[in-house]
Amino acid sequence: MSTTPAALSPGEVTYWSVILLIGLVVIVAVVVLLSMLIAYVKRIDRHTTAIGGTLTEITANTADTKLIPATGDGLDLVLAEGLQHHLFLGRVVDSIPTPAASAPRSEGSA
């Protein structure tokens, strides 16, 4: 017994046309989204390489941080020495009489 394919009714033809069209739209959408995903992954990969280079530079920049405490101690010594000079010079200047302060002013002279 052989069966012959039955002809589709116009409603069924419309149904299958819509289904095939929806399938085509889904396939195109998947292709576009996967292409975008691949582009984003490549972009992330490029930027990750750049970030790796920056991290290497940061490591090189922070290699001398052990010198910061020694520099701070030296700065404290310089500031203490400057303060001693300031205090000494302040005493010396205060003990020297100025000519205007030592001369008595007469009330009648202007």
C-alpha positions in Angstrom: 0.0 0.0 0.0 1.5 3.3 -1.0 0.2 6.5 0.3 0.2 9.6 -1.8 0.9 12.9 -0.1 -2.2 14.8 0.4 -2.3 18.4 -0.7 -2.2 21.0 2.0 -5.0 23.3 2.6 -4.4 27.0 2.3 -4.6 27.3 6.1 -1.8 24.8 6.5 0.3 26.4 3.9 0.0 29.7 5.7 0.8 28.0 9.0 4.0 26.4 7.7 5.0 29.7 6.0 4.7 31.6 9.2 6.6 28.8 11.1 9.4 28.8 8.5 9.6 32.6 8.6 9.8 32.6 12.4 12.5 30.0 12.2 14.5 32.1 9.8 14.2 35.2 12.0 15.4 33.1 15.0 18.4 31.8 13.1 19.3 35.3 11.9 19.0 36.6 15.5 21.2 33.8 16.8 23.8 34.5 14.2 23.9 38.2 15.0 24.0 37.7 18.7 26.8 35.1 18.4 28.8 37.5 16.2 28.4 40.3 18.7 29.5 37.9 21.5 32.6 36.9 19.6 33.4 40.6 18.9 33.0 41.5 22.6 35.2 38.5 23.7 37.9 39.7 21.3 37.6 43.2 22.7 37.8 42.0 26.3 40.9 39.9 25.4 42.6 42.9 23.9 41.9 45.1 26.9 43.0 42.3 29.3 46.4 42.3 27.7 46.6 46.1 28.1 45.6 45.7 31.8 48.3 43.1 32.2 50.9 45.5 31.0 49.7 48.2 33.4 49.9 45.8 36.3 53.5 45.0 35.3 54.3 48.7 35.3 52.6 49.1 38.7 54.8 46.4 40.1 57.9 48.1 38.8 56.7 51.5 40.3 56.1 50.1 43.7 59.4 48.2 43.9 61.0 51.1 45.7 58.4 51.6 48.4 60.8 50.3 51.0 62.6 53.7 50.7 59.5 55.7 51.8 60.1 55.2 55.6 63.8 56.1 55.3 62.9 59.2 53.3 60.3 60.1 55.9 62.9 59.8 58.7 65.3 62.0 56.8 62.5 64.6 56.3 61.8 64.6 60.0 65.5 65.2 60.7 65.5 68.1 58.2 62.4 69.6 59.7 63.8 69.3 63.3 67.0 71.1 62.2 65.0 73.8 60.5 63.0 74.3 63.7 66.2 74.6 65.7 67.5 77.3 63.3 64.1 79.1 63.5 64.1 79.1 67.3 67.7 80.3 67.5 67.3 83.1 64.9 64.1 84.2 66.6 65.9 84.6 70.0 68.8 86.5 68.4 66.6 88.9 66.5 64.5 89.6 69.6 67.5 90.3 71.7 69.0 92.9 69.3 67.6 96.4 69.9 66.4 98.2 66.9 67.4 101.9 66.5 63.8 103.1 66.5 63.0 101.2 69.7 66.1 102.4 71.6 65.9 106.1 70.8 63.5 108.1 73.0 60.8 110.0 71.2 60.2 113.5 72.1 56.6 114.5 72.3 57.2 117.7 70.4 58.9 116.3 67.3 57.0 114.9 64.5 
